[in-house]
Structures are given as C-alpha cells and as structure tokens.
C-alpha cells in the first residue's frame, strides 16, 4: 500500500517553497519568475526588477520591522523606502525599527533577501503599501533568492490578511 505524502514532503516539491505551496493550496493564480541571483548585487529587489525586466514600482520587497515589540511585515516597492513612522501608525503602534535580521529569518523561516510575505513559519501582522493597488499584478519574493511570484495585490492582501496603507516614501 502506497504511503500518502506528508505535509512536509509536499512543501519540498521541486521548485516549491512554502510561499508557492500556500498559493497553490489557496487556489490563487500566480506566476513564478526565476533568475540567476548575483550575490555581488547591492540590492535584492533591484536585482529582481532588472533580471525580470519589470518596473521597480511593481516589484515589492518584504521587510520585517519591530513595532512596539511585535514583529511586523512591511511590503513596499523596491523603488521606494519603508517609512517606519507610517508603518507604526498603520498597525496602531508608536515606534518602529527594522528587526534584527537573524530574528526575522528565524521567525519567518526564510533567509534575508528571500523573505516572502507568504508561507511564513509564524504569521505576522502585515502591511501592504497602498501603491500596490496601482497595478494589476505585483511581484514579491517566492521565498528564495532568485525566485519571485507575480500575483494580484488583492490576492496577496487577502492571503496575508494585510492592512493597506501608504508606508513607503521615495528612495
């Protein structure tokens, strides 16, 4: 009698990440874009936009911040910068600072430069920059450097239970 694959085995399908597994399980339409990651590139997000030939306004980076002692995910365009005060206000907090990278990696289950807002080890409060609504689709990390997911901002907001707020500013 054949064994049913375990949940852990399903997450380890070739090319699959916890983010793509979550999207597939939710029945969401998405496209995966793979590119050769260059460790010498100074910006993961800009590298992704250049490699895919997509406007940096449509490629969003996932940042983890500490808002009043609680880790919070911010999803902002790579063309901009995270406004920490606006992030704190969006979740009803007073102060925000970037989270310790090692803590962000342990909590999300992803490595820096490959943190996806989807399929995280621990579900964190998420804020999606309001500019995402300007696009039919946006790109976010698929959970690995050199791998991006293109999906509708509405699907991303729904699956992450994200608050939408203007949390970015020009770079």
C-alpha positions as CSV (number, residue, x, y, z in Angstrom):
1,X,0.0,0.0,0.0
2,X,1.5,3.4,-1.0
3,X,2.0,6.0,1.6
4,X,0.3,9.3,1.4
5,X,2.9,12.1,1.1
6,X,3.3,14.0,4.4
7,X,2.7,17.7,4.6
8,X,6.5,18.2,4.9
9,X,7.1,16.3,1.7
10,X,4.5,18.4,-0.2
11,X,6.5,21.6,0.8
12,X,9.6,20.1,-0.7
13,X,8.3,19.6,-4.2
14,X,10.9,20.6,-6.9
15,X,10.9,24.4,-7.2
16,X,8.3,24.7,-4.5
17,X,8.6,26.9,-1.5
18,X,6.3,27.4,1.5
19,X,5.0,30.6,-0.4
20,X,4.2,28.7,-3.6
21,X,2.7,25.8,-1.6
22,X,0.4,28.3,0.2
23,X,-0.7,29.9,-3.1
24,X,-1.4,26.6,-4.7
25,X,-3.4,25.4,-1.7
26,X,-5.4,28.6,-1.7
27,X,-6.2,28.2,-5.4
28,X,-4.6,31.5,-6.3
29,X,-3.4,32.3,-9.8
30,X,0.2,33.3,-9.8
31,X,3.4,33.1,-12.0
32,X,6.8,32.2,-10.8
33,X,9.8,34.1,-12.2
34,X,13.2,32.6,-11.7
35,X,16.5,34.3,-12.4
36,X,20.2,33.8,-11.6
37,X,20.9,35.5,-8.3
38,X,24.2,37.5,-8.2
39,X,25.5,37.6,-4.6
40,X,27.5,40.7,-5.5
41,X,24.4,42.8,-6.4
42,X,23.9,45.6,-3.8
43,X,20.1,45.3,-3.8
44,X,18.0,42.1,-3.9
45,X,14.9,43.9,-5.0
46,X,16.5,46.0,-7.7
47,X,18.3,42.9,-8.9
48,X,14.9,41.1,-9.2
49,X,13.4,44.0,-11.1
50,X,16.3,44.2,-13.6
51,X,16.5,40.4,-14.1
52,X,12.8,40.2,-14.8
53,X,12.6,43.4,-16.9
54,X,9.8,44.6,-14.6
55,X,9.4,48.2,-13.3
56,X,10.8,48.6,-9.8
57,X,7.4,50.1,-8.9
58,X,5.8,46.7,-9.5
59,X,8.4,44.7,-7.6
60,X,7.8,44.7,-3.8
61,X,10.3,43.9,-1.1
62,X,9.3,42.2,2.2
63,X,10.8,43.8,5.2
64,X,10.4,42.8,8.9
65,X,10.2,45.6,11.5
66,X,9.7,45.7,15.2
67,X,6.7,47.8,16.1
68,X,6.4,48.3,19.8
69,X,8.0,44.9,20.5
70,X,5.9,43.0,17.9
71,X,7.4,41.8,14.6
72,X,5.5,43.2,11.6
73,X,5.9,42.6,7.9
74,X,6.0,45.6,5.5
75,X,5.6,45.0,1.8
76,X,6.8,48.1,-0.2
77,X,8.0,48.8,-3.7
78,X,11.7,48.3,-4.3
79,X,11.7,51.8,-5.9
80,X,10.9,53.3,-2.5
81,X,11.9,53.1,1.1
82,X,9.9,52.0,4.1
83,X,8.6,54.9,6.2
84,X,8.9,53.4,9.7
85,X,6.6,56.1,11.3
86,X,3.9,55.3,8.8
87,X,4.2,51.6,9.4
88,X,3.8,52.1,13.1
89,X,0.8,54.2,12.6
90,X,-0.8,51.7,10.2
91,X,-0.8,49.0,12.9
92,X,-1.7,51.3,15.8
93,X,1.9,51.5,17.2
94,X,4.1,54.3,18.3
95,X,7.6,53.3,17.4
96,X,9.1,51.1,14.6
97,X,12.6,50.0,13.8
98,X,14.0,47.4,11.5
99,X,14.0,43.9,13.1
100,X,17.2,42.1,13.8
101,X,17.9,40.1,10.6
102,X,18.6,36.9,12.4
103,X,15.3,37.2,14.3
104,X,13.5,38.0,11.1
105,X,15.0,34.8,9.5
106,X,14.1,32.6,12.4
107,X,10.6,33.9,12.7
108,X,9.7,33.8,9.0
109,X,11.6,30.7,8.1
110,X,13.2,32.5,5.1
111,X,16.7,34.0,4.6
112,X,17.3,37.7,4.1
113,X,16.8,38.6,0.5
114,X,14.4,35.8,0.1
115,X,11.7,36.6,2.8
116,X,8.3,36.2,1.3
117,X,5.2,37.7,2.8
118,X,3.5,34.3,2.1
119,X,4.1,30.9,3.8
120,X,6.0,32.3,6.8
121,X,6.7,30.0,9.7
122,X,4.9,32.3,12.1
123,X,2.0,34.5,10.8
124,X,2.9,38.2,11.4
125,X,0.8,41.3,11.1
126,X,1.4,42.5,7.5
127,X,1.0,45.9,5.9
128,X,1.0,46.2,2.1
129,X,1.9,49.6,0.7
130,X,-1.2,51.4,-0.8
131,X,0.7,51.8,-4.1
132,X,0.2,48.1,-4.8
133,X,-3.4,48.9,-5.8
134,X,-2.0,50.9,-8.8
135,X,-1.0,47.6,-10.5
136,X,-3.0,44.6,-11.8
137,X,-0.1,42.4,-10.6
138,X,2.9,42.8,-8.4
139,X,6.0,40.7,-7.8
140,X,7.1,39.5,-4.3
141,X,9.7,37.1,-3.2
142,X,8.8,33.4,-3.6
143,X,10.9,32.5,-0.6
144,X,14.3,32.1,-2.2
145,X,16.8,34.5,-3.7
146,X,16.4,34.4,-7.4
147,X,12.7,33.4,-7.3
148,X,9.8,35.8,-7.5
149,X,6.0,35.4,-7.5
150,X,3.7,37.6,-9.6
151,X,0.1,37.8,-8.3
152,X,-2.7,40.3,-7.9
153,X,-2.2,42.7,-4.9
154,X,-5.8,41.8,-3.8
155,X,-4.8,38.1,-3.5
156,X,-1.7,39.0,-1.6
157,X,-3.6,41.2,0.8
158,X,-6.3,38.6,1.3
159,X,-3.9,35.7,2.0
160,X,-1.7,37.7,4.4
161,X,-4.7,39.5,6.0
162,X,-2.7,42.7,5.2
163,X,-3.6,46.2,6.2
164,X,-3.2,48.5,3.2
165,X,-1.6,51.9,4.0
166,X,0.8,54.4,2.5
167,X,4.0,53.1,4.2
168,X,6.6,53.9,1.5
169,X,8.4,57.1,0.5
170,X,10.6,57.9,-2.5
171,X,14.1,56.4,-2.3
